[in-house]
Amino acid sequence: TPSLVLLSAGCSEEAGRAFLEAGCRTVIAIRGRLPEAQVTAFCAAFYGALLDDGRTPRDAFAVAAAAAQRERAGARQSLVASDANSEDVLKNGAVDVPGRVTSAAS
């Protein structure tokens, strides 16, 4: 089982939860649909922060989420990153960490 999965397809949250259930530690998925430019900005910033800068997946997510928001300011869609202990939801440029994932409901 991989320890980190990034699903860049729109509406991939359900698939992301399947990876979590299969034992993957960290999953990043897209809730809803996002413009391609915003997804591209997110992925480039995420991998840059993770691989080039040596950041943790959580820190790389924050960097990438900010890049995606800059790409399309005011976007109504959201990005979601989940791990076995928390769910992070990006809305309007702020990352909220509400606690342990207990269901697929948002």
C-alpha positions as CSV (number, residue, x, y, z in Angstrom):
1,T,0.0,0.0,0.0
2,P,1.4,3.4,-0.9
3,S,1.9,5.9,1.9
4,L,0.9,8.9,-0.1
5,V,-1.6,9.2,-3.0
6,L,-2.5,12.4,-4.9
7,L,-5.7,12.0,-7.1
8,S,-5.8,15.0,-9.4
9,A,-9.1,14.0,-11.2
10,G,-12.2,16.0,-10.4
11,C,-14.7,14.3,-8.0
12,S,-12.0,11.9,-6.7
13,E,-12.9,12.1,-3.0
14,E,-14.7,8.8,-3.0
15,A,-11.7,7.1,-4.6
16,G,-9.5,8.8,-2.1
17,R,-11.5,7.3,0.8
18,A,-11.1,3.8,-0.8
19,F,-7.3,4.3,-0.6
20,L,-7.6,5.3,3.1
21,E,-9.7,2.2,3.8
22,A,-7.0,0.1,2.0
23,G,-4.4,1.4,4.4
24,C,-2.8,4.4,2.6
25,R,-1.6,6.9,5.3
26,T,-2.2,10.1,3.3
27,V,-4.6,10.8,0.5
28,I,-5.2,14.1,-1.4
29,A,-8.3,14.2,-3.6
30,I,-10.5,16.8,-5.3
31,R,-14.0,17.4,-4.1
32,G,-16.1,18.6,-7.0
33,R,-14.6,19.9,-10.2
34,L,-11.8,22.4,-10.5
35,P,-10.5,24.3,-13.6
36,E,-7.5,22.5,-15.1
37,A,-5.2,25.5,-14.4
38,Q,-6.0,25.4,-10.7
39,V,-5.3,21.6,-10.5
40,T,-2.1,22.1,-12.4
41,A,-1.0,24.9,-10.0
42,F,-1.8,22.7,-7.0
43,C,0.0,19.6,-8.3
44,A,3.1,21.6,-9.3
45,A,3.3,23.4,-6.0
46,F,2.6,20.2,-4.0
47,Y,5.3,18.2,-5.7
48,G,7.8,21.1,-5.6
49,A,7.2,21.6,-1.9
50,L,7.4,17.8,-1.1
51,L,10.3,16.8,-3.3
52,D,12.4,19.9,-3.9
53,D,11.9,21.6,-0.5
54,G,11.6,18.5,1.6
55,R,8.3,19.5,3.3
56,T,5.9,17.1,5.0
57,P,2.8,16.2,3.0
58,R,0.7,18.4,5.3
59,D,3.0,21.4,4.8
60,A,3.2,20.7,1.0
61,F,-0.6,20.6,0.9
62,A,-0.8,24.0,2.5
63,V,1.7,25.5,0.0
64,A,-0.2,23.9,-2.9
65,A,-3.6,24.9,-1.7
66,A,-2.4,28.6,-1.5
67,A,-1.0,28.2,-5.1
68,A,-4.3,26.9,-6.3
69,Q,-6.2,29.7,-4.7
70,R,-3.9,32.3,-6.2
71,E,-4.5,30.6,-9.6
72,R,-8.2,31.2,-9.3
73,A,-9.1,33.6,-6.6
74,G,-12.5,33.2,-5.1
75,A,-13.0,29.6,-6.3
76,R,-16.1,28.0,-4.7
77,Q,-14.8,24.4,-5.1
78,S,-12.7,22.9,-2.5
79,L,-9.7,20.6,-2.2
80,V,-9.6,17.9,0.4
81,A,-6.7,16.1,1.9
82,S,-7.2,13.3,4.3
83,D,-5.1,11.1,6.4
84,A,-5.9,8.5,9.0
85,N,-6.2,11.1,11.8
86,S,-7.6,14.3,10.2
87,E,-9.4,15.9,7.3
88,D,-8.1,19.2,5.9
89,V,-10.5,21.2,3.8
90,L,-9.4,24.2,1.8
91,K,-12.1,26.9,1.6
92,N,-11.4,30.4,0.5
93,G,-7.7,30.2,1.1
94,A,-7.8,28.8,4.7
95,V,-7.0,25.3,5.8
96,D,-9.4,24.0,8.4
97,V,-8.5,20.9,10.4
98,P,-11.7,19.7,12.1
99,G,-10.4,16.4,13.4
100,R,-10.6,12.7,12.8
101,V,-12.3,11.4,9.6
102,T,-15.3,9.4,10.7
103,S,-17.5,9.4,7.6
104,A,-17.6,10.4,4.0
105,A,-20.1,13.2,4.7
106,S,-18.9,16.7,4.4
